[in-house]
Amino acid sequence: MPTVADKRREFRRLHESGCFVIPNPWDIGTTRYLQSLGFKALATTSAGYAFARALPDGAVARDDMLAHIAELSAAADVPFNADFEGGYADAPEGVAESVRLCCATGVSGLSIEDATDDPAKPLYDFDLALARVKAARAAIDKAGGDVVFTARTEGFIRGRPDLDETIRRLKAFSEAGADCLYAPGITTREQIGAVIKAVAPKPVNVLIGWPSDLTVSDIAALGARRISVGGALARAAWGGFMGAAKQIAEAGSFKGFAGTPPGAELNKIFKEDMQRRG
């Protein structure tokens, strides 16, 4: 079994060249299944975990999220990145404390957003957003510096789709010490390419959380280092569950079970995983 240090070294190595997909499970079962498919790293999804706890995205308390991150990181043999939202604080000092606690979970990487909880002002002012990134960087360095730090700017998914401002923030975050940059919501080749060029040679994470004509090969050709899917796999699972449940409730039909994997297949997957772990 790889150690925390092993997984952190591997995660940093993955960011040095090439392009890898980092899908987002929300429990141990989905973690182990994705690992069995050969994915080289995984990431938590704040939305997927919130939905599993009957909460809206963003409503999971910090301590609960830290326990979740620790559980999934320990359950995986591959590196795990934490979707750590906004660091559970507004002030840089609070972000630093949260980041310190997140590093202690054994996670291999973490991301911090620049989004507020205020729809009228969805992003932190530039100077405060930058100070929060610097505080997170300092906390990671104090913890040993081996956790990969991803800085995110959320304008494109928070009603502020300004590419120039997005690039301005990402360049500043890069200069402040972010290891990887991330602007969820950019969707076109032109947007993705512009962001990658602006922060080069730092690696960029691209989110594909909706149906897209872009393939992994397309995104890799643009120069992205990492591709995540956010809460999309969790929403896909909810879509199947909701559709089948509604057919039973509304039409008395069980046709919604068509296409689902048999229990024997799932039993085989997890029995083999259990045996491999001894």
Secondary structure, DSSP 8 states (H G I E B T S, - for coil): ---HHHHHHHHHHHTTSS-EEE----SHHHHHHHHHTT-S-EE--HHHHHHHTT--TT-S-HHHHHHHHHHHHHH-SS-EEEE-TTTT-SSHHHHHHHHHHHHTTT-SEEEE--B-S-TTS-B--HHHHHHHHHHHHHHHHHTTS-SEEEEE--GGGTT---HHHHHHHHHHHHHTT-SEEE-TT--SHHHHHHHHHHHTTS-EEEE--S--S--HHHHHHHT-SEEE-TTHHHHHHHHHHHHHHHHHHHH---GGGTT---HHHHHHHHHHHHHHT-
